[in-house]
């Protein structure tokens, strides 16, 4: 259910976060507005909400509000302004609440004055604003929303569940730290990953460059295979390379799980 929202601040172990636009800027420029602004906005439409939430999904779905103020998004339906603050703590293997600068479905943040963390910037081909740190994940989190609404009515065997990602033989969701030297190739593998519904799995390895440090020249080889390698440049001493393993199943809707490897390049 949507909670209307103007600004928020929440605390975690060591990092207070504040997600509001800069003074004098349009209030819709805050990162959390990426929940419904930017990216593929058809996933926030009335048709999407009626099909996957409101109609035929039990008493919980029937309570979903249909009229919210979302301009300039034309749909005027799905807003979910507070949802990214909960996404920030969602244990799907992508983020870590103790590291706001790493990024997750709840957005990515930069360290500002006084130890406060503020909205960061994740530019893409089509946009360059702080909302991208949330909107870039919309296909995945809307599929997750759709699946959870299916869980309200159907049996376990009738619905889809996210896969379990294993990184370098390590199950769970914790980040995997790897130390290496400049000019090396670092092998990474997803062997042992599985799906509770026995769906086919697809793999996507990519470098989250905005989350890393001096990682611009690192290259992923074979990004769509179960095993890959990261080519670390010769001049990369002191770099921190964030490698994301994104595993998606073939169920309906397709669901994704993640693991993160951080490659620390030693001098």
N, C-alpha and C positions, 0 to 999 in steps of 0.2 A: 504494500500500500504506500502511496506517495506521501511524503512529508514535505510541506512547503518550507522553503528555505531561502534566506537572504545571505547569510554568511555563517561560518562555523569555525570553531577552534576546538581541537581535541589534543590530548596528550598521550604519548606512549612513553616507553621507558626513559629515553634520553632526548627525545626530539619533539618539541611542541611544533605543531603545524598550523598554518593559517592560510586558508584558500579563499582569498578575495582578490579582486582586481586592484591594480595600483590606484592611488588617489587620483580622481579626475577622469578615470577610464570608465567605459561602459561596464556596468555591473555584470553583464552577460559574458565578459571576457575571463571570468574566473575559471580555473581548470575544471572544477566539478560540473560546469555547464556542458562539458563535452559528453555528458550522459545523454543529451538529446540534441546538441548543436554540433554541426560539422559531420564529416564522414558520411556513411550511408544512412540518410535520414528516413529512408523507407522503413527501416527497422524500428521507427518510433511512431509509425502511422496508425490511424484508427483501424485500418484493415488488419494490421499485424496484431494489435492489442485484442481486437475482437476474436480473431482466429485462434490465438495462442494463449490468451489469458481470460478474457471477459466471458466468452460464450462457451458453454460446454465443459467448464473446468471447475464445477462445484461451487459451493458457497463462498469460498475464499476468492476465486476469480470474479464472481459476480459483484463483489464489493469494490473492485478496482475502479477508481474515479476516471472519468473520461474527459472532463473539462479542466484544463490547466492552461496557464498563460506561458507559452513557449516561444513567442516571437523572438527572432525572425524565422524560426522553424515553422513551416506552414501548417503542420498537422494539429497542433493544439491539444495533444493527448498525453503522450508519455513524457514526463518531466523527470521524476525520480532524483531531485536535487541532492538529497542526503545519501543516496545509495553509494556513491563513490567512497564516502567515509567508512562505510562498512566493507566495501570491496577491499579497502586498504588492509584489512585484517583477514581476508579470505585465504585460507591455506591451500592454494592450488599449485604451489611450487614456483610461482613467478616472483613474488615480492617477499620482503621481510620487513615487518613493522619497525624494526630497529634501524632500518636504512631507508629513509624516505627518498634518498637520491637515486635509489636503484630502479624505481618505477614498478607499477603493478596495475591491475585493472582500476585501482583507485586513484591513479595519476602518479606523477613524478614531481619531486620537490628539490629545491636548491637551498643550500644553507645561506641565510641572510644575516643581517646585523643582530647581535645579541643572542646568537644561537638559535634563532627562529628559522623555521623552514617555510619557504614560500613557493608558489607555483613555478615549475621549471618549464622548459621549452623543448618539445620534440618535433622538429620540422619534418614534414613529409613532402611528397611530390606535389600534392594538391593544396596543402595548407601549412601555415607556420604560425601557430599560436599555442598558448598554454592548454587550450581545450583538447588539443591533439593527444595529450598524455592520457586522456580518458577515452576519447572517441575512437582512437586507433584500435581499441579492443572490443568495440561494440558488436561485431558479428559473433565473437566468442561468448560475451556475457549475455547477449540476447538469446543465443541458443541454450545457454545454461538456464536462463529464466524460463524458456519454453519447456525444457525438460522437467524442471521442478514443478511446473504447473501440471504436467502430465502425471507426475508422481502423486498428486493429490487424489487421483481417481482410479488409476490403473494398478495392476499388480506389478511386482518387481520384474517379472519376465516380460511384461508388455512394454516396458519403457527403457530408455537408454540411460547409461551411467558413464561417467568420465573414465578414461583409461588410467592406468597406474604407470607413471614414468619412472624408469630406472636409468640412472646415469652412472656410467663407469662401474657398474656392479653394485651401486649403492641405492637401495630402495628408499622410499620416504619422500620428503619434500625439501630437505635442507640443501643449502648451497654447497657445491663441491669446489674446494680450493685446489688450484694446481699451480705449482711453481715451475718456471722454465727459464731458459736463457734466450737472448736475442738470436734470431736466425734459425730457430728450430720449427719443427712441425709437431704440434700437440694432437695426439689422437684422442677422440671422444667416441663413446659408443652408447647406444640405447638398448643393448642386448638385455633381454629379461623383462622388458616392458610388456604389459599385458592389458587386456580389456575384460572386465567382468562379464560382458555380454558376448564375448568371443567375436567381436567385430574386427574387421581388417583395420590395421593401423597405418597411418601415413606420418612421415617424419619431416620436420622442417627445422634445420639448424640455422641460426642467424646471430649476428653480433649486434647487441644493443649498444650502439656507439655513444649515445648521449649519456648512458649510465656509467660508461667506463672512463678511463683516463688515457689519453694519447693512443687511442685504439684505431685511428682512422685508416691505417695501412694494413691492418690485419685482414686476412682473407679466409673465408670458409670454403673448403673443398668438399664436393659431393654433399650439398646442403639438403638433399632429399633422400639420403640413404640412412640405414640404421647405424652405420658407422661413418664417421667423418674425421677430418683433421683441420686444424687451424694453423695457417702459415703465419708465423710471427716474424716481422721484419727484423733485419739486422740492427737497425737503429732504434729498436723499441724498448731499450732498457728503461725501467721505471714505469712502464705501461701497466694498466689494469684493464684486461679485456673481458667483457661480460658476454659469454656465449649462452644463448637461450636454446634449449631443446623444447620444441613445441610438438606434441603428439596429438593427433586428432583421429578419432575413430570414424567408422563408416555408418554409424547408426543414424536414427532420425529423432531429433536433429543431431548433427555431428557435434561431438563434445571434445574439448581440448584440455589437456593437462600440460604442465611445464616442469622443467628443471633448469637451474642456472649454474653454470660453471664460471668461476672467476679465475682467469689466468693472470698470475702475478709474474711479470717479467723482471727477473733479477738483474742487477748491474753486471 
